[in-house]
Every structure is written in structure tokens, then in C-alpha cells.
């Protein structure tokens, strides 16, 4: 499983740098057009694309840290650095929203005419195409390697693509002589960025708080319950560690089994879970005798677990 984790990390790194290059080219092309068109809507979209490209940096650092072996101090390794990278991404997205909104309000207070309208429209199309290509790539790779941060970043890029299309509205309004549409669309783009921020924050903070898809937990419970030799299932807990899953399982077995037989059942449970949950790389399985004897043993530490 260590080889699988390393391969996943390498694939994530490759996806980051390829998408970074694509977004960087898109942002530079748009920035050149902003310089001589004066479109605040296009400026907001460009800032958002720059922010989206820069989110590759903390994720890349997290992937590199995640490759480091566990130590006596960091006994689980540094896989959760990916969660910290997600927090950095949230800050970057929030900053781009504030800056874009500030520029739009300034343009409302101090109106300036948009020039080279067709170039603004072309820049909006460039932004949409660039972001959609990056979004598909990040989402696909992120789901394949189990990286919530990379998937969230891909969804972020997809929303950026639609905000780029909003620039076409600003260009269309300017063509009709409605110069106010440019800053208004700029504010709409800022609002769209805030929407993305909310979705990304739920994803990232959910991961920080050890949230998993309930359907995944249900699947794990079914696998444990259907394992030969398991009489009953206690708690089944899953948590993400970077883009790998870890599980803790409590199972009851016949009280007259030998330690060797109980140990074999525990490993069977772990083996079945690893096959059922593709991103699972470790499972700690606790076996105990079914019935009153097992309950009596658990009473010794029940008060330390708060009754769980």
C-alpha cells in the first residue's frame, strides 16, 4: 500500500503542475487584455484564475510532505498536511473575492469606459476553455487518487470557467453602451467566488474534522458483518489521512476461539475492507468475545471512552 500511496502522490503532483501551467497561460493572456481594455469584470476573472493557479503551490508542498516516512514524532506520517493546504486554498479564494469586489465597487464609483470590447469577449472564452480543461483533469485525477483537496480545486476551476463566461455579459453590455454592466458583472463574479469559497470550506473543514461519506461507512459495516466468524459488529470508524483512508473496527467473535483463530478473523476483516474501500491502506481490528464475557471486559475501560 505504500507503493500505491507514492504512485497516487506522483499522479497528484503531475496533475497539479500540468494544470498550473495551463492556468498560468490563461491568466497571462487575460492579464495582457486587461491592460488595454480596462474591463473590471475581466480583471476580477483574471485575479480568480491567478488565485486558482497559485493553489497548486500549497497542494504540491502537501503532496511532497505526505511522501515522508513516519517518525517517532509523527507516527502517522505527514499525510494530513493536505488538510492544511486546503485551508491555505480557502484563504487564497477569499482574498481573490475581496480584491475583485473592491475593484468592481471602485469602478462603480469612478466609471471608466471599456475599450476593445471584442477582445474582452475573447478573453472570457479563453478563461472558460482553460478552466474547464483544468477542472476535468483535476477532478478526474483527484477522484482516482482519493484527494478531496484536488477534487475541490477542480470544482473551483470549473466555477471559474463559468465566471469567465460572465465576462461575455459585461462585453455585451458595453457594446450596447451600458458601461455599468462591467462593474456589476464584476460584483457578480465576486459573489460567485464566495459561493465557491463556501463549497470549498465545507469540503476542507469536513476533512479536517474527519468527515467521511456515510455511504462509505455503511459499506464498511456490511463488509465487516458479512465476514465469516464475526458474530457482531461494534463501532466502525473511518478517517482520511491525506488521500488515504484508515479504519478502526470492533468485532465480536465466539468466546471459545483461540487467539490464533481470532487473529485470523481480524486479518480477514482487514483484507476484505482493503478490497472494498479502494483508498483504505490500514485497518486496526479489535476482536473481543461475544456475549456477557466481552461486555464485562469492556466495562474496565468504558468510563475512559465516555461510554462509546
LINNOR-V657302 format. One line per field, one symbol per residue. phi: phi as a letter, one per 30 degrees, with the letter a starting at -180 (. if undefined). psi: psi as a letter, one per 30 degrees, with the letter a starting at -180 (. if undefined). Layout:
phi=???
psi=???
This chain:
phi=.ddddddddddddddddddddddddddddddddddcciddddddddddddddddddddddddddddddddbdccdcicddeddddddddddddddddddddddddedddbdbddcheddddddddeddddddddeddddddeddcicddddddddedddeddddddddddddddddjcdddddddeddddddddddedddddddddddcidbdedddddddddddddejddaccdbbbadbicbcbbbbcbcbedcddeddddddeddedddddddcecdcabccccbddjeddddddddbeddciid
psi=feeeeeeeeeeeeeeeeeeeeeeeeeeeeeeeeeegfgkfeeeeeeeeeeeeefffeeeeeeeeeffklklfeifgahfgfeeeeeeeeeeeeeeeeeeeeeeeeeeeeikkkklhefeeeeeeeeeeeeeeeeeeeeeeeeeefgjeeeeeeeeeeeeeeefeffeeeeeeeeeggifffeeeeeeeeeeeeeeeeeeeeeeeeeeeghklkeeeeeeeeeeeegkkfjelkbkjkklkjbglkkkkkkkklkfglleeeeeeeeeeeeeeeeeejegkfkkjjkklklaeeeeeeffegeffggg.
